[in-house]
Amino acid sequence: MVPRILKKGCLNLKKKNEVLIRGLKQIEVPAYLMSSPIYIKRSSYHLEKLDGANWVNSMDERLTSILIAYLQKYMDNPNIYLYPWSGVAHIDKKLSLTINDFIASKFSVFLSPVTEC
């Protein structure tokens, strides 16, 4: 399955023998995900906090590291890094991802992302 951000051309697949360096900015998530509680969507207008359930890591940091690892593997390109970083003068592509909604419903998670290339 091709991720939507690749279909949009944000990080275009490399051409033969081409090495591109890509940067992924820290993923932005809604304020309610920056604290550690976990919520479940019970209806269209009702979120319920799960008692005793917390995210292990900061949600924005964890999602960013997972996306970088996925893109490195999917694109067969290890040159995808968290942006900004020091020591690299040239970046071929940058991606910024904001998640407006992160809703768990039954056994699925629904994301409402906005990308900026």
Buried (B, 14 or more C-beta within 10 A) or exposed (E): EEBEBBEEEBBBEBEEEEEBBBBBBBBBBBEEBEEEEBBBBEEEEEEEEEEEEEEEEBBBEBBBBEBBEEBBEBBEBEBBBBBEEEEEEEBBBBBBBBBEEBEBEEEEEEEEBEEEE
